[in-house]
């Protein structure tokens, strides 16, 4: 029972991150109602920063969805999904850190 609850939570969280990430990749700025509580690591939000944040969300969403699927697939496919999840997580983390760096960099 607990496994199914964790799988459901992974699917919901992964789908939300994937959806929000895809939304941000198509926008040039964050929605205005997010500014007060979601943008704390960012200083100067440019369209490039917004797109990179979106791709970071997509990568993390795919990572969570891949981990959520591992209990219900065969072992070999589960191993591949774990590798996909690890790569997705690393890509998301790198994109997030890079976009935060770009937002804090002083324009010259």
N, CA, C and O atoms as a Tinker XYZ file with bonds, in Angstrom:
   432  protein
     1  N      0.810000   -1.188000    0.000000    73     2
     2  CA     0.000000    0.000000    0.000000    64     1     3
     3  C      0.859000    1.260000    0.000000    63     2     4     5
     4  O      0.571000    2.208000   -0.731000    81     3
     5  N      1.911000    1.276000    0.815000    73     3     6
     6  CA     2.785000    2.439000    0.903000    64     5     7
     7  C      3.501000    2.669000   -0.430000    63     6     8     9
     8  O      3.686000    3.810000   -0.855000    81     7
     9  N      3.903000    1.567000   -1.090000    73     7    10
    10  CA     4.586000    1.703000   -2.372000    64     9    11
    11  C      3.688000    2.410000   -3.388000    63    10    12    13
    12  O      4.158000    3.260000   -4.145000    81    11
    13  N      2.407000    2.066000   -3.408000    73    11    14
    14  CA     1.502000    2.688000   -4.369000    64    13    15
    15  C      1.273000    4.166000   -4.057000    63    14    16    17
    16  O      1.115000    4.977000   -4.969000    81    15
    17  N      1.254000    4.513000   -2.780000    73    15    18
    18  CA     1.135000    5.924000   -2.410000    64    17    19
    19  C      2.369000    6.715000   -2.832000    63    18    20    21
    20  O      2.259000    7.842000   -3.317000    81    19
    21  N      3.544000    6.116000   -2.643000    73    19    22
    22  CA     4.778000    6.778000   -3.068000    64    21    23
    23  C      4.848000    6.902000   -4.584000    63    22    24    25
    24  O      5.309000    7.916000   -5.108000    81    23
    25  N      4.388000    5.863000   -5.292000    73    23    26
    26  CA     4.362000    5.938000   -6.752000    64    25    27
    27  C      3.411000    7.028000   -7.217000    63    26    28    29
    28  O      3.728000    7.778000   -8.140000    81    27
    29  N      2.248000    7.122000   -6.584000    73    27    30
    30  CA     1.283000    8.163000   -6.951000    64    29    31
    31  C      1.859000    9.550000   -6.684000    63    30    32    33
    32  O      1.690000   10.457000   -7.499000    81    31
    33  N      2.533000    9.722000   -5.556000    73    31    34
    34  CA     3.159000   11.004000   -5.249000    64    33    35
    35  C      4.238000   11.344000   -6.272000    63    34    36    37
    36  O      4.360000   12.496000   -6.688000    81    35
    37  N      5.025000   10.339000   -6.679000    73    35    38
    38  CA     6.060000   10.567000   -7.689000    64    37    39
    39  C      5.444000   10.957000   -9.024000    63    38    40    41
    40  O      5.958000   11.846000   -9.703000    81    39
    41  N      4.357000   10.311000   -9.408000    73    39    42
    42  CA     3.711000   10.649000  -10.673000    64    41    43
    43  C      3.148000   12.065000  -10.643000    63    42    44    45
    44  O      3.282000   12.811000  -11.612000    81    43
    45  N      2.521000   12.433000   -9.532000    73    43    46
    46  CA     1.934000   13.777000   -9.436000    64    45    47
    47  C      3.036000   14.838000   -9.442000    63    46    48    49
    48  O      2.961000   15.802000  -10.203000    81    47
    49  N      4.048000   14.669000   -8.607000    73    47    50
    50  CA     5.127000   15.642000   -8.534000    64    49    51
    51  C      5.889000   15.724000   -9.852000    63    50    52    53
    52  O      6.201000   16.818000  -10.322000    81    51
    53  N      6.190000   14.579000  -10.447000    73    51    54
    54  CA     6.888000   14.570000  -11.732000    64    53    55
    55  C      6.080000   15.227000  -12.826000    63    54    56    57
    56  O      6.626000   15.976000  -13.636000    81    55
    57  N      4.784000   14.957000  -12.862000    73    55    58
    58  CA     3.929000   15.559000  -13.887000    64    57    59
    59  C      3.813000   17.067000  -13.694000    63    58    60    61
    60  O      3.809000   17.818000  -14.670000    81    59
    61  N      3.719000   17.516000  -12.444000    73    59    62
    62  CA     3.642000   18.956000  -12.179000    64    61    63
    63  C      4.935000   19.647000  -12.607000    63    62    64    65
    64  O      4.895000   20.682000  -13.273000    81    63
    65  N      6.074000   19.082000  -12.228000    73    63    66
    66  CA     7.350000   19.675000  -12.630000    64    65    67
    67  C      7.517000   19.676000  -14.143000    63    66    68    69
    68  O      8.000000   20.653000  -14.714000    81    67
    69  N      7.126000   18.603000  -14.785000    73    67    70
    70  CA     7.217000   18.522000  -16.237000    64    69    71
    71  C      6.310000   19.564000  -16.895000    63    70    72    73
    72  O      6.724000   20.241000  -17.835000    81    71
    73  N      5.100000   19.691000  -16.413000    73    71    74
    74  CA     4.165000   20.664000  -16.978000    64    73    75
    75  C      4.618000   22.099000  -16.770000    63    74    76    77
    76  O      4.582000   22.905000  -17.700000    81    75
    77  N      5.044000   22.421000  -15.559000    73    75    78
    78  CA     5.515000   23.776000  -15.276000    64    77    79
    79  C      6.782000   24.070000  -16.078000    63    78    80    81
    80  O      6.959000   25.177000  -16.587000    81    79
    81  N      7.654000   23.079000  -16.185000    73    79    82
    82  CA     8.872000   23.268000  -16.969000    64    81    83
    83  C      8.578000   23.537000  -18.432000    63    82    84    85
    84  O      9.168000   24.434000  -19.035000    81    83
    85  N      7.669000   22.766000  -19.001000    73    83    86
    86  CA     7.291000   22.999000  -20.396000    64    85    87
    87  C      6.636000   24.367000  -20.567000    63    86    88    89
    88  O      6.862000   25.040000  -21.572000    81    87
    89  N      5.837000   24.776000  -19.608000    73    87    90
    90  CA     5.215000   26.096000  -19.654000    64    89    91
    91  C      6.286000   27.195000  -19.661000    63    90    92    93
    92  O      6.208000   28.135000  -20.452000    81    91
    93  N      7.281000   27.074000  -18.779000    73    91    94
    94  CA     8.305000   28.110000  -18.682000    64    93    95
    95  C      9.208000   28.147000  -19.904000    63    94    96    97
    96  O      9.731000   29.208000  -20.245000    81    95
    97  N      9.403000   27.016000  -20.572000    73    95    98
    98  CA    10.229000   27.034000  -21.780000    64    97    99
    99  C      9.566000   27.827000  -22.894000    63    98   100   101
   100  O     10.248000   28.286000  -23.811000    81    99
   101  N      8.257000   27.997000  -22.834000    73    99   102
   102  CA     7.522000   28.728000  -23.870000    64   101   103
   103  C      7.276000   30.197000  -23.505000    63   102   104   105
   104  O      6.764000   30.957000  -24.327000    81   103
   105  N      7.633000   30.601000  -22.291000    73   103   106
   106  CA     7.389000   31.966000  -21.820000    64   105   107
   107  C      8.702000   32.735000  -21.771000    63   106   108   109
   108  O      9.781000   32.142000  -21.739000    81   107
   109  N      8.598000   34.066000  -21.764000    73   107   110
   110  CA     9.783000   34.912000  -21.638000    64   109   111
   111  C      9.974000   35.455000  -20.227000    63   110   112   113
   112  O     10.995000   36.075000  -19.931000    81   111
   113  N      9.000000   35.224000  -19.362000    73   111   114
   114  CA     9.131000   35.639000  -17.970000    64   113   115
   115  C      8.250000   34.749000  -17.101000    63   114   116   117
   116  O      7.325000   34.093000  -17.581000    81   115
   117  N      8.566000   34.748000  -15.813000    73   115   118
   118  CA     7.745000   34.000000  -14.874000    64   117   119
   119  C      6.402000   34.711000  -14.708000    63   118   120   121
   120  O      6.324000   35.927000  -14.881000    81   119
   121  N      5.351000   33.973000  -14.377000    73   119   122
   122  CA     4.082000   34.647000  -14.076000    64   121   123
   123  C      4.268000   35.593000  -12.887000    63   122   124   125
   124  O      5.050000   35.310000  -11.980000    81   123
   125  N      3.562000   36.690000  -12.896000    73   123   126
   126  CA     3.766000   37.716000  -11.870000    64   125   127
   127  C      3.405000   37.242000  -10.471000    63   126   128   129
   128  O      4.000000   37.703000   -9.497000    81   127
   129  N      2.445000   36.333000  -10.348000    73   127   130
   130  CA     2.062000   35.872000   -9.014000    64   129   131
   131  C      3.072000   34.908000   -8.418000    63   130   132   133
   132  O      2.931000   34.538000   -7.253000    81   131
   133  N      4.097000   34.478000   -9.172000    73   131   134
   134  CA     5.168000   33.637000   -8.635000    64   133   135
   135  C      6.313000   34.460000   -8.068000    63   134   136   137
   136  O      7.129000   33.925000   -7.318000    81   135
   137  N      6.399000   35.695000   -8.387000    73   135   138
   138  CA     7.577000   36.492000   -8.063000    64   137   139
   139  C      7.941000   36.508000   -6.581000    63   138   140   141
   140  O      9.126000   36.465000   -6.252000    81   139
   141  N      6.995000   36.567000   -5.707000    73   139   142
   142  CA     7.322000   36.741000   -4.294000    64   141   143
   143  C      7.864000   35.473000   -3.627000    63   142   144   145
   144  O      8.654000   35.573000   -2.689000    81   143
   145  N      7.470000   34.317000   -4.074000    73   143   146
   146  CA     7.864000   33.113000   -3.328000    64   145   147
   147  C      8.646000   32.095000   -4.149000    63   146   148   149
   148  O      9.182000   31.151000   -3.569000    81   147
   149  N      8.736000   32.235000   -5.436000    73   147   150
   150  CA     9.470000   31.243000   -6.218000    64   149   151
   151  C     10.791000   31.725000   -6.770000    63   150   152   153
   152  O     11.612000   30.910000   -7.188000    81   151
   153  N     11.016000   32.998000   -6.784000    73   151   154
   154  CA    12.201000   33.516000   -7.454000    64   153   155
   155  C     13.310000   33.914000   -6.494000    63   154   156   157
   156  O     14.176000   34.708000   -6.864000    81   155
   157  N     13.315000   33.399000   -5.293000    73   155   158
   158  CA    14.303000   33.827000   -4.302000    64   157   159
   159  C     15.756000   33.613000   -4.723000    63   158   160   161
   160  O     16.585000   34.432000   -4.324000    81   159
   161  N     16.147000   32.582000   -5.497000    73   159   162
   162  CA    17.576000   32.517000   -5.835000    64   161   163
   163  C     17.943000   33.410000   -7.020000    63   162   164   165
   164  O     19.126000   33.623000   -7.285000    81   163
   165  N     16.955000   33.928000   -7.730000    73   163   166
   166  CA    17.220000   34.699000   -8.935000    64   165   167
   167  C     17.211000   36.188000   -8.630000    63   166   168   169
   168  O     16.429000   36.660000   -7.805000    81   167
   169  N     18.091000   36.924000   -9.305000    73   167   170
   170  CA    18.167000   38.368000   -9.118000    64   169   171
   171  C     17.580000   39.075000  -10.330000    63   170   172   173
   172  O     16.610000   39.820000  -10.195000    81   171
   173  N     18.143000   38.859000  -11.497000    73   171   174
   174  CA    17.689000   39.486000  -12.734000    64   173   175
   175  C     17.113000   38.403000  -13.643000    63   174   176   177
   176  O     17.856000   37.584000  -14.184000    81   175
   177  N     15.799000   38.398000  -13.810000    73   175   178
   178  CA    15.132000   37.354000  -14.585000    64   177   179
   179  C     15.025000   37.812000  -16.038000    63   178   180   181
   180  O     14.276000   38.733000  -16.364000    81   179
   181  N     15.786000   37.151000  -16.894000    73   179   182
   182  CA    15.745000   37.414000  -18.330000    64   181   183
   183  C     15.018000   36.255000  -19.010000    63   182   184   185
   184  O     14.802000   35.218000  -18.384000    81   183
   185  N     14.637000   36.412000  -20.275000    73   183   186
   186  CA    14.016000   35.286000  -20.976000    64   185   187
   187  C     14.908000   34.041000  -20.998000    63   186   188   189
   188  O     14.406000   32.922000  -20.892000    81   187
   189  N     16.209000   34.222000  -21.132000    73   187   190
   190  CA    17.115000   33.079000  -21.143000    64   189   191
   191  C     17.094000   32.334000  -19.803000    63   190   192   193
   192  O     17.085000   31.104000  -19.765000    81   191
   193  N     17.086000   33.093000  -18.719000    73   191   194
   194  CA    17.023000   32.487000  -17.385000    64   193   195
   195  C     15.708000   31.738000  -17.210000    63   194   196   197
   196  O     15.689000   30.636000  -16.661000    81   195
   197  N     14.619000   32.324000  -17.668000    73   195   198
   198  CA    13.314000   31.668000  -17.561000    64   197   199
   199  C     13.296000   30.365000  -18.344000    63   198   200   201
   200  O     12.793000   29.354000  -17.854000    81   199
   201  N     13.837000   30.378000  -19.551000    73   199   202
   202  CA    13.867000   29.152000  -20.367000    64   201   203
   203  C     14.739000   28.079000  -19.723000    63   202   204   205
   204  O     14.368000   26.905000  -19.708000    81   203
   205  N     15.894000   28.474000  -19.190000    73   203   206
   206  CA    16.760000   27.497000  -18.523000    64   205   207
   207  C     16.100000   26.916000  -17.275000    63   206   208   209
   208  O     16.235000   25.724000  -16.997000    81   207
   209  N     15.389000   27.752000  -16.528000    73   207   210
   210  CA    14.654000   27.255000  -15.366000    64   209   211
   211  C     13.577000   26.260000  -15.809000    63   210   212   213
   212  O     13.336000   25.257000  -15.139000    81   211
   213  N     12.937000   26.547000  -16.939000    73   211   214
   214  CA    11.943000   25.621000  -17.480000    64   213   215
   215  C     12.549000   24.289000  -17.856000    63   214   216   217
   216  O     11.992000   23.238000  -17.537000    81   215
   217  N     13.693000   24.322000  -18.535000    73   215   218
   218  CA    14.339000   23.053000  -18.909000    64   217   219
   219  C     14.826000   22.293000  -17.675000    63   218   220   221
   220  O     14.836000   21.062000  -17.672000    81   219
   221  N     15.226000   23.009000  -16.639000    73   219   222
   222  CA    15.598000   22.342000  -15.383000    64   221   223
   223  C     14.389000   21.633000  -14.785000    63   222   224   225
   224  O     14.509000   20.514000  -14.287000    81   223
   225  N     13.226000   22.276000  -14.831000    73   223   226
   226  CA    11.997000   21.642000  -14.346000    64   225   227
   227  C     11.617000   20.426000  -15.168000    63   226   228   229
   228  O     11.167000   19.420000  -14.619000    81   227
   229  N     11.793000   20.508000  -16.478000    73   227   230
   230  CA    11.511000   19.355000  -17.344000    64   229   231
   231  C     12.429000   18.194000  -16.983000    63   230   232   233
   232  O     11.975000   17.058000  -16.848000    81   231
   233  N     13.713000   18.475000  -16.829000    73   231   234
   234  CA    14.673000   17.408000  -16.507000    64   233   235
   235  C     14.363000   16.771000  -15.155000    63   234   236   237
   236  O     14.418000   15.548000  -15.023000    81   235
   237  N     14.040000   17.575000  -14.160000    73   235   238
   238  CA    13.710000   17.022000  -12.843000    64   237   239
   239  C     12.390000   16.264000  -12.867000    63   238   240   241
   240  O     12.252000   15.240000  -12.196000    81   239
   241  N     11.417000   16.755000  -13.633000    73   239   242
   242  CA    10.149000   16.036000  -13.764000    64   241   243
   243  C     10.323000   14.675000  -14.414000    63   242   244   245
   244  O      9.747000   13.687000  -13.961000    81   243
   245  N     11.115000   14.623000  -15.473000    73   243   246
   246  CA    11.392000   13.344000  -16.139000    64   245   247
   247  C     12.130000   12.409000  -15.184000    63   246   248   249
   248  O     11.864000   11.208000  -15.154000    81   247
   249  N     13.054000   12.963000  -14.407000    73   247   250
   250  CA    13.795000   12.158000  -13.439000    64   249   251
   251  C     12.858000   11.528000  -12.409000    63   250   252   253
   252  O     12.974000   10.340000  -12.107000    81   251
   253  N     11.945000   12.310000  -11.880000    73   251   254
   254  CA    11.014000   11.789000  -10.867000    64   253   255
   255  C     10.058000   10.772000  -11.478000    63   254   256   257
   256  O      9.760000    9.750000  -10.860000    81   255
   257  N      9.576000   11.048000  -12.690000    73   255   258
   258  CA     8.689000   10.083000  -13.355000    64   257   259
   259  C      9.406000    8.766000  -13.631000    63   258   260   261
   260  O      8.818000    7.695000  -13.478000    81   259
   261  N     10.671000    8.840000  -14.037000    73   259   262
   262  CA    11.429000    7.617000  -14.306000    64   261   263
   263  C     11.607000    6.791000  -13.038000    63   262   264   265
   264  O     11.477000    5.568000  -13.075000    81   263
   265  N     11.902000    7.440000  -11.926000    73   263   266
   266  CA    12.035000    6.708000  -10.661000    64   265   267
   267  C     10.698000    6.118000  -10.243000    63   266   268   269
   268  O     10.646000    5.006000   -9.716000    81   267
   269  N      9.619000    6.854000  -10.473000    73   267   270
   270  CA     8.295000    6.354000  -10.106000    64   269   271
   271  C      7.867000    5.133000  -10.887000    63   270   272   273
   272  O      7.074000    4.328000  -10.400000    81   271
   273  N      8.384000    4.987000  -12.096000    73   271   274
   274  CA     8.016000    3.830000  -12.927000    64   273   275
   275  C      8.824000    2.568000  -12.628000    63   274   276   277
   276  O      8.413000    1.475000  -13.017000    81   275
   277  N      9.948000    2.693000  -11.953000    73   275   278
   278  CA    10.826000    1.536000  -11.772000    64   277   279
   279  C     10.206000    0.336000  -11.061000    63   278   280   281
   280  O     10.573000   -0.790000  -11.399000    81   279
   281  N      9.289000    0.493000  -10.100000    73   279   282
   282  CA     8.751000   -0.705000   -9.440000    64   281   283
   283  C      7.839000   -1.561000  -10.319000    63   282   284   285
   284  O      7.595000   -2.722000   -9.991000    81   283
   285  N      7.333000   -1.022000  -11.419000    73   283   286
   286  CA     6.338000   -1.751000  -12.201000    64   285   287
   287  C      6.857000   -2.239000  -13.549000    63   286   288   289
   288  O      6.080000   -2.745000  -14.359000    81   287
   289  N      8.151000   -2.098000  -13.803000    73   287   290
   290  CA     8.724000   -2.556000  -15.072000    64   289   291
   291  C      9.727000   -3.673000  -14.800000    63   290   292   293
   292  O     10.166000   -3.839000  -13.662000    81   291
   293  N     10.096000   -4.443000  -15.829000    73   291   294
   294  CA    11.115000   -5.482000  -15.632000    64   293   295
   295  C     12.450000   -4.888000  -15.168000    63   294   296   297
   296  O     12.699000   -3.690000  -15.308000    81   295
   297  N     13.296000   -5.755000  -14.614000    73   295   298
   298  CA    14.534000   -5.297000  -13.988000    64   297   299
   299  C     15.457000   -4.546000  -14.942000    63   298   300   301
   300  O     16.012000   -3.512000  -14.569000    81   299
   301  N     15.630000   -5.038000  -16.151000    73   299   302
   302  CA    16.543000   -4.389000  -17.093000    64   301   303
   303  C     16.029000   -2.994000  -17.442000    63   302   304   305
   304  O     16.791000   -2.028000  -17.442000    81   303
   305  N     14.751000   -2.896000  -17.736000    73   303   306
   306  CA    14.163000   -1.590000  -18.031000    64   305   307
   307  C     14.202000   -0.693000  -16.794000    63   306   308   309
   308  O     14.385000    0.518000  -16.915000    81   307
   309  N     14.033000   -1.271000  -15.623000    73   307   310
   310  CA    14.146000   -0.503000  -14.388000    64   309   311
   311  C     15.537000    0.080000  -14.215000    63   310   312   313
   312  O     15.688000    1.215000  -13.763000    81   311
   313  N     16.549000   -0.689000  -14.572000    73   311   314
   314  CA    17.922000   -0.188000  -14.505000    64   313   315
   315  C     18.149000    0.965000  -15.464000    63   314   316   317
   316  O     18.812000    1.945000  -15.125000    81   315
   317  N     17.594000    0.844000  -16.666000    73   315   318
   318  CA    17.702000    1.935000  -17.639000    64   317   319
   319  C     16.981000    3.180000  -17.117000    63   318   320   321
   320  O     17.480000    4.295000  -17.263000    81   319
   321  N     15.811000    2.987000  -16.512000    73   319   322
   322  CA    15.066000    4.128000  -15.966000    64   321   323
   323  C     15.828000    4.805000  -14.834000    63   322   324   325
   324  O     15.780000    6.028000  -14.697000    81   323
   325  N     16.526000    4.023000  -14.025000    73   323   326
   326  CA    17.332000    4.618000  -12.954000    64   325   327
   327  C     18.463000    5.456000  -13.550000    63   326   328   329
   328  O     18.762000    6.538000  -13.047000    81   327
   329  N     19.091000    4.963000  -14.616000    73   327   330
   330  CA    20.129000    5.752000  -15.280000    64   329   331
   331  C     19.559000    7.035000  -15.880000    63   330   332   333
   332  O     20.171000    8.098000  -15.781000    81   331
   333  N     18.387000    6.929000  -16.502000    73   331   334
   334  CA    17.722000    8.112000  -17.051000    64   333   335
   335  C     17.412000    9.099000  -15.928000    63   334   336   337
   336  O     17.588000   10.306000  -16.091000    81   335
   337  N     16.957000    8.591000  -14.804000    73   335   338
   338  CA    16.630000    9.452000  -13.669000    64   337   339
   339  C     17.875000   10.159000  -13.137000    63   338   340   341
   340  O     17.820000   11.343000  -12.805000    81   339
   341  N     18.991000    9.444000  -13.055000    73   339   342
   342  CA    20.222000   10.062000  -12.563000    64   341   343
   343  C     20.719000   11.146000  -13.514000    63   342   344   345
   344  O     21.124000   12.223000  -13.078000    81   343
   345  N     20.688000   10.863000  -14.800000    73   343   346
   346  CA    21.121000   11.853000  -15.788000    64   345   347
   347  C     20.181000   13.056000  -15.783000    63   346   348   349
   348  O     20.629000   14.201000  -15.856000    81   347
   349  N     18.876000   12.794000  -15.697000    73   347   350
   350  CA    17.911000   13.886000  -15.645000    64   349   351
   351  C     18.095000   14.757000  -14.420000    63   350   352   353
   352  O     18.009000   15.982000  -14.500000    81   351
   353  N     18.349000   14.124000  -13.287000    73   351   354
   354  CA    18.566000   14.895000  -12.064000    64   353   355
   355  C     19.811000   15.763000  -12.173000    63   354   356   357
   356  O     19.782000   16.943000  -11.823000    81   355
   357  N     20.903000   15.183000  -12.658000    73   355   358
   358  CA    22.133000   15.960000  -12.814000    64   357   359
   359  C     21.953000   17.098000  -13.805000    63   358   360   361
   360  O     22.419000   18.212000  -13.567000    81   359
   361  N     21.276000   16.823000  -14.920000    73   359   362
   362  CA    21.035000   17.876000  -15.909000    64   361   363
   363  C     20.177000   18.990000  -15.316000    63   362   364   365
   364  O     20.455000   20.169000  -15.532000    81   363
   365  N     19.145000   18.624000  -14.578000    73   363   366
   366  CA    18.295000   19.629000  -13.948000    64   365   367
   367  C     19.051000   20.476000  -12.938000    63   366   368   369
   368  O     18.883000   21.695000  -12.882000    81   367
   369  N     19.881000   19.821000  -12.142000    73   367   370
   370  CA    20.654000   20.558000  -11.142000    64   369   371
   371  C     21.654000   21.505000  -11.808000    63   370   372   373
   372  O     21.808000   22.647000  -11.375000    81   371
   373  N     22.327000   21.042000  -12.848000    73   371   374
   374  CA    23.293000   21.890000  -13.560000    64   373   375
   375  C     22.584000   23.069000  -14.219000    63   374   376   377
   376  O     23.069000   24.198000  -14.145000    81   375
   377  N     21.447000   22.825000  -14.861000    73   375   378
   378  CA    20.704000   23.916000  -15.491000    64   377   379
   379  C     20.212000   24.931000  -14.465000    63   378   380   381
   380  O     20.245000   26.136000  -14.717000    81   379
   381  N     19.763000   24.454000  -13.322000    73   379   382
   382  CA    19.296000   25.365000  -12.273000    64   381   383
   383  C     20.440000   26.233000  -11.766000    63   382   384   385
   384  O     20.287000   27.448000  -11.647000    81   383
   385  N     21.584000   25.624000  -11.468000    73   383   386
   386  CA    22.727000   26.378000  -10.955000    64   385   387
   387  C     23.225000   27.364000  -12.013000    63   386   388   389
   388  O     23.554000   28.504000  -11.686000    81   387
   389  N     23.284000   26.940000  -13.272000    73   387   390
   390  CA    23.755000   27.818000  -14.341000    64   389   391
   391  C     22.800000   29.002000  -14.543000    63   390   392   393
   392  O     23.248000   30.137000  -14.708000    81   391
   393  N     21.509000   28.747000  -14.531000    73   391   394
   394  CA    20.560000   29.839000  -14.723000    64   393   395
   395  C     20.592000   30.803000  -13.536000    63   394   396   397
   396  O     20.419000   32.008000  -13.717000    81   395
   397  N     20.809000   30.290000  -12.335000    73   395   398
   398  CA    20.949000   31.166000  -11.172000    64   397   399
   399  C     22.211000   32.011000  -11.291000    63   398   400   401
   400  O     22.206000   33.197000  -10.958000    81   399
   401  N     23.286000   31.399000  -11.764000    73   399   402
   402  CA    24.527000   32.142000  -11.994000    64   401   403
   403  C     24.300000   33.260000  -13.012000    63   402   404   405
   404  O     24.741000   34.391000  -12.805000    81   403
   405  N     23.609000   32.941000  -14.116000    73   403   406
   406  CA    23.349000   33.954000  -15.137000    64   405   407
   407  C     22.507000   35.102000  -14.591000    63   406   408   409
   408  O     22.705000   36.252000  -14.981000    81   407
   409  N     21.582000   34.807000  -13.706000    73   407   410
   410  CA    20.721000   35.861000  -13.167000    64   409   411
   411  C     21.468000   36.754000  -12.182000    63   410   412   413
   412  O     21.072000   37.899000  -11.961000    81   411
   413  N     22.530000   36.248000  -11.596000    73   411   414
   414  CA    23.294000   37.023000  -10.614000    64   413   415
   415  C     24.531000   37.683000  -11.218000    63   414   416   417
   416  O     25.168000   38.519000  -10.577000    81   415
   417  N     24.865000   37.310000  -12.436000    73   415   418
   418  CA    26.054000   37.856000  -13.094000    64   417   419
   419  C     25.827000   39.325000  -13.440000    63   418   420   421
   420  O     24.751000   39.715000  -13.893000    81   419
   421  N     26.851000   40.115000  -13.219000    73   419   422
   422  CA    26.759000   41.536000  -13.529000    64   421   423
   423  C     26.980000   41.709000  -15.027000    63   422   424   425
   424  O     27.973000   41.228000  -15.575000    81   423
   425  N     26.056000   42.394000  -15.684000    73   423   426
   426  CA    26.189000   42.645000  -17.116000    64   425   427
   427  C     27.333000   43.620000  -17.373000    63   426   428   429
   428  O     27.482000   44.622000  -16.674000    81   427
   429  N     28.127000   43.313000  -18.375000    73   427   430
   430  CA    29.293000   44.172000  -18.684000    64   429   431
   431  C     29.135000   44.818000  -20.011000    63   430   432
   432  O     30.009000   45.571000  -20.439000    81   431
